[in-house]
């Protein structure tokens, strides 16, 4: 994404994160992005593309956040990701997964569906690389999604509950 498009996508992400996908009008999105309607449509020609742009921007931010100060591949990296997920949920996503919220609001959109599926596949790949084990990455992904889903009701308890599961994945792998 070029710099201007990134700035617009950041504004769109904020609007969708704070107001959801159904409520904000295009003029609301324009105001949130801090640009004219003409500029908004130049970079994102449809509301659907605005959503995809916001999700793509969020994905970049999220993966950068998870990777910050990442230890070498292994169990410590897996615990690091879980800890970073908790920080993300506290500061960016207390109501669950924005990607699934977008998909729920637009279930018939192929481009949003494809964006969500791509995002989730990228998370599995990231987790596989972080722990150095493709099978562990898939299992960590399920834990990751469980934490995300449970966060709004349980907060930090979701992280605490996940720790023994992460440990179990690595114990199981060591025994294989």
MIMIBA-373611 format. One record per residue: residue in three letters; x, y, z of N, C-alpha, C in turn. Coordinates in pm, whole numbers, plus 50000, padded with zeros to 5 digits. Example, Ala and Ser with C-alpha at 12.3 -4.5 7.8 and 13.67 -1.06 7.14 Angstrom:
Ala513194943150780512304955050780513204967050780/Ser512854977550708513674989450714512905000350787/
END
This chain:
Unk500854988250000500005000050000500895012450000/Unk500525022249918501305034549922500925042550048/Unk501705052850077501565060050204500165066150222/Unk499645072650120498325079050131497235068450154/Unk497325057550079496345046850093496415040850234/Unk497625039750288497815034650424497145043650527/Unk497305056650511496705066250604495175065150599/Unk494645064050479493195062650463492725049450525/Unk493445038650497493085025450551493115025650704/Unk494085032750762494165033850908492915040550964/Unk492485051250899491265057950943490035049150929/Unk489965041950818488845032750796488825021850902/Unk490005016350932490085005851034489545011051167/Unk489925023051204489465028751331487945030051333/Unk487375034951225485915036351219485245022751231/Unk485705012851154485074999651159485284993051295/Unk486444995051355486714989051486485824995051594/Unk485575007951586484815014551691483305014651667/Unk482895013851539481465015251508480865003351437/Unk481684993451405481164981851335481114984051185/Unk480524974551115480504974950969479154979150913/Unk478094978450991476764981750941476434996550958/Unk476815002351070476365015851103477015027051022/Unk478335027651009478925039650947478565041150799/Unk478155053250766477865056450625479175059850555/Unk479135060750423480335064550349480815078450393/Unk479925088250413480415101050466481095099650604/Unk480595090550688481265087950816482665082250793/Unk482775073150696484065067150664485025077650609/Unk484505086350526485295097450470485845106050584/Unk484975109650677485405117850790486435110450876/Unk486205097750900487145089750979488505088450913/Unk488515088150781489775087250707490435100850691/Unk489675111450715490235124850706490535129450564/Unk489725124950470489935128550329488615132750267/Unk488695138050147487475141450073486845128650019/Unk485585129549984484895118149925485585113749796/Unk486015123349718486705120349593487995112349618/Unk488765116649718490015109549750489715095649804/Unk488715094549889488345081349943488015071749830/Unk487185076149736486795067449624487945065249526/Unk488885074349519490055072349432490855060149479/Unk491025058949610491825048049665491005035449693/Unk489745037249727488855026049759487515028549690/Unk487365023649565486205027149481484845021949529/Unk484805013349629483525008449680483625006449831/Unk482475005549895482455003050040483144989650070/Unk482894979849986483524966750005485054967950000/Unk485564975749906487014977649898487534985650017/Unk486704994250074487085001450195487264991650310/Unk486354982050320486454971850425487694963350404/Unk487904958650283489084950350253490364958250282/Unk490404970850243491574979150269491854980650418/Unk490794982750496490934983950641491424970750701/Unk490894959550653491324946550703492774943550666/Unk493154946850544494554944750502495504953150588/Unk495114965450614495934974050699496034968150840/Unk494914963650892494914957751026495794945351031/Unk495764937250927496594925150923498074928850932/Unk498484938950857499884943350864500244947651006/Unk499374955451066499634960051204499694948351301/Unk498784938851284498714927651376499954918851368/Unk500354915251248501534906651234502794913751283/Unk502884926651258504024934451309504014934351462/Unk502834935851520502694935651666503124922151723/Unk502644911351663503004898051714504504895451704/Unk505124900151597506544897351572507494905851656/Unk506974916051719507834925051797508554917351908/Unk509884918251908510754911752008510544896552014/Unk510314890451898510044875951890511314868051924/Unk511224858752019512374849952046512554839851932/Unk513634832251935513834821951832512684811751833/Unk512484804751720511394794851712511434784851828/Unk510254781751877510124772151986509034776252083/Unk509034769852198507964772052295507924786352347/Unk509094792552366509104806452414508464815752312/Unk508684812952184508044821052079506524819252083/Unk506074806952109504634804452118504024812152235/Unk504684811752350504184819452465504244834452438/Unk505274838752367505404852852330504194857252246/Unk503814849052149502674852352063501394853352146/Unk501204844052238500004844352323499994857052408/Unk501144860552463501244872852543500934885152456/Unk501514885652336501284896952245499814897552203/Unk499184885952186497754885652154496954892252266/Unk497304889452391496624895752504496764910852503/Unk497964915552472498184930052463497334935952351/Unk497304928952237496504933552123495024934352160/Unk494534923952226493124923752262492804935152359/Unk493694938052452493484949052546493414962552476/Unk494224964352373494364977552313493654979352180/Unk493314968552110492804969751974491544961951942/Unk491144952752028490144943251980489334936652090/Unk488894944052188488234937752302486904931052267/Unk486364933652149485084927652110485234915752016/Unk486404909852010486604898251925487294901751794/Unk487204892651701487934893551574487224902851475/Unk487884913551437487314923051341487054916351206/Unk487884906751170487724899751042486414891851040/Unk486134884751149484884877251154483674886551165/Unk483854898051230482764907851234482454912951093/Unk483514915351014483314919950875482584909250794/Unk482984896850812482364885850739480904884050781/Unk480624885550909479244884550958478364895550900/Unk478934907450887478164918750833477974917850682/Unk478864910450615478814909250468479034894650426/Unk478124885750463478344871450439478384867550291/Unk477844875750204477814872350061478954878549981/Unk479834885650048480944892349979482114882849958/Unk482404879749833483544871049802484854877649840/Unk484974890649815486264897149843486524897849994/Unk485494900250073485684900350219485964886250269/Unk485214876550219485454862650257486874858350222/Unk487324861550102488684857950061489734864950147/Unk489464877350184490384884750271490474878150407/Unk489344874250463489334867550594490074854250585/Unk489814846350483490494833450468491994835350451/Unk492394845350373493824848050354494454852250486/Unk493764860750560494274865150690494494853150782/Unk493524844650790493634833150880494754823750837/Unk494924821750706496024813350656497374819750690/Unk497464832950681498704839850716499014838250865/Unk497984838150948498194836151092498724822051118/Unk498154811951052498654798251068500124797651026/Unk500454803450912501854803550865502764810550964/Unk502314821951014503114829451111503364820951236/Unk502324814651287502454806351407503334794251382/Unk503224788251264504084776851230505544780851230/Unk505844792351171507224797251169507694801051309/Unk506814807251386507194811551521507574799851610/Unk506824788951598507124777551684508024767351616/Unk508274769151487509174760151416508564746551387/Unk507244746051378506564733151360505214735551292/Unk505044730851166503764733151096502544727751171/Unk502654715751226501514710151299501204718251424/Unk502254722651492502054731051611501394744251575/Unk501754749451459501164762051414499664761051400/Unk499194750051344497744748051329497074747051466/Unk497694739751557497124738451691497144751751766/Unk498234759251752498304772451814497274781951755/Unk496994780251626495974788551562494614786351629/Unk494274773951659492994771051724492964777551863/Unk494074776951935494154783552065494034798752048/Unk494744804051951494704818451919493254823051895/Unk492534815651812491134819251782490254817751905/Unk490534807651987489764805852110489954817452207/Unk491184822052219491454833652305490704845852252/Unk490794847852122490134859352060488624859052085/Unk488024847252070486584845852090486184847452237/Unk487024842552327486694842952470487024856252536/Unk487814864452469488344876552534487254885752588/Unk486224888352512485224898152557484524893552685/Unk484434880552709483784875552830484784872652942/Unk486034868952906486964864353008488244872553023/Unk488574880552925489794888552933491024880052956/Unk491854884253051493124877453079492974862753117/Unk491814858953169491594844853204491744835953081/Unk491404841152964491564833452841493034830252816/Unk493914839752846495354837452831495844827052931/Unk495434828653055495844819353160495394805153126/Unk494194803853076493674790653039494414784752920/Unk494944793252833495614788452712497024783352740/Unk497674788352843499074784852868499314769852881/Unk498524762452960498754748052969498524740952835/Unk497624746252753497374740352622498584741952532/Unk499204753752536500424756152457501524746652503/Unk501694745552632502704736352687502424722052642/Unk501174718052643500794704552600501134701852455/Unk500984711752369501334710152228502814706752214/Unk503654713952287505084711752275505514698652342/Unk504864694752451505154681752513504794670452418/Unk503644671652354503194661552259504164660352142/Unk504624671752091505554671851979506884665552018/Unk507334668152141508594662452188508514647252198/Unk507324642052224507144627552238506984620452104/Unk506774628151995506584621951862507894617251803/
END
